[in-house]
């Protein structure tokens, strides 16, 4: 990693002449090598995680660490999946994440549409309050949220998790979708008005289909947020059968502090859907990540 | 994938307007047929938001002025600013603030410097570029629980991978470092996790910003015989300065919010020496059920974080105005 700035400084510029072109190829090779070394360091922890998950559990950690499994076995996966409630945690996480995604995208799309499409009194003030909500870190209000969840009967409930996860996504998702709805050309909207379409029909037949990439991005964010969430679940879930994957994995490590193979088998199972969803949505996701960051 | 891809992805779904732009923006088509139509669309979202964010925020302020009793039917006496006085006079609270500050100093400058280098390297076409971008982003989307436990394993004193690398590969230390058993090395380990997890996000944001730097400036610099470093210092960096500030502030806010990694790697130990404000607050609330004290501490944190956020808002706005 430390070699990267040096290669950056030492490289001659422009192109055209043969010697310059040769140095440009050398520069690309140097850049690729530096980026590959960086990727190696970033991926090494995951390699160790997956390797350990395929090895028998031992009291002592191997030294040097293994980057390829020795005596490979799938025993940890079998144990993680059958020997505990891990399958249940997986189902719980899937249930909570899918429902959160559907609810958050549907509700935010309607809210974003109202702010993008119409001028109405109080609009800017309400929107500013919504944006201010984005800046409040969730944990700052975790105590009153816990009291609220308790009075709504949402402790120890998966639907309660869905409710609060959905609520937590609304400000960000609305912010992201509003920008997309605002780009819909007014000509199309007016054409539908001429055809006698009402507001709801325009929303469903014109705005939602045009915003499909944005809705996909919002869905990926909502899904990953719910799938990875730990602190709120830790606070409101105490019944072991209601645990989500992050809770289950953390509890696993607490109970079997030396059974790292088991912990990492569980972790690998939890990470696979995340990586799959991320890769499937990665092209659109970049647009969502950089929305608001670069103007 | 071309360098402009992030921007194209944001607009490609919109059919190109037949005319350059719509002159009647804000005209009749933006007025709803009935006043309640926009409110009806916004109502579910706003209701959710008011119930789960607005109301708890007000409630949090209220609770912070009481010695809150969680048992039903018992009194919660009003104590004024006592909880705040107690927080500000609590050495453990200040230890936790210092730890968050140390975490900030260990993570934010390093994350920005390293991600900037990699963004510049990744900006131009190269083999397997998309693959690298995907790999760099994977730590960002992975659950904090998974990566915290993973780093706890890597930083084990006995035969941990980090100690192996330092001792047997680099020969930088002669004895294994008891990473998580002492305050500053534990904070360093948690900081390493913070940097590792956030690099990908910073790189993606920087790449988008680099795509917006005017290309003709590079050509002009090349004509002037500028080398790569001169181009970076005089064209690239000024072009993305606003984004660097934006990323720095998001990272600073993130540093104040450090929580699950501390909870799972050290749990504040040894002897509370690696506690950060949020872990301390969380324990006061849910281990000792001292909701009033915890709420007072969260409010102090909220004020600090809001101040930084406000700074971000101001800088972003100035940046936009400067572009006009």
Interface residues (C-beta under 8 A of the other chain):
Chain A: X1 X4 X5 X8 X9 X10 X11 X12 X13 X14 X28 X31 X32 X34 X35 X36 X38 X39 X42 X43 X44 X45 X46 X48 X49 X52 X60 X61 X62 X63 X64 X65 X107 X108 X110 X111 X113 X114 X115 X117 X118 X119 X120 X123 X126 X129 X130 X133 X135 X136 X137 X139 X140 X141 X142 X143 X144 X145 X146 X147 X148 X163 X164 X166 X167 X168 X170 X171 X174 X179 X180 X183 X184 X185 X186 X187 X188 X189 X190 X193 X198 X199 X203 X210 X211 X212 X213 X214 X224 X227 X228 X230 X231 X235 X245 X246 X247 X249 X250 X253 X260 X263 X264 X267 X270 X271 X274 X275 X278 X279 X282 X283 X284 X286 X287 X289 X290 X291 X293 X294 X295
Chain B: X1 X5 X6 X7 X9 X10 X11 X12 X13 X14 X15 X17 X18 X19 X22 X24 X25 X26 X29 X30 X31 X32 X33 X35 X37 X38 X39 X41 X42 X44 X45 X46 X48 X49 X51 X52 X53 X54 X55 X56 X57 X59 X60 X63 X114 X117 X118 X120 X121 X122 X124 X125 X126 X127 X128 X132 X133 X134 X135 X136 X137 X138 X139 X141 X142 X143 X144 X145 X146 X147 X149 X150 X151 X153 X154 X156 X158 X159 X160 X161 X164 X168 X196 X199 X200 X201 X204 X205 X208 X209 X212 X222 X226 X227 X228 X229 X231 X232 X243 X246 X247 X253 X256 X257 X259 X260 X264 X278 X281 X282 X285 X286 X291 X294 X295 X298 X299 X301 X302 X305 X306 X309 X316 X319 X320 X323
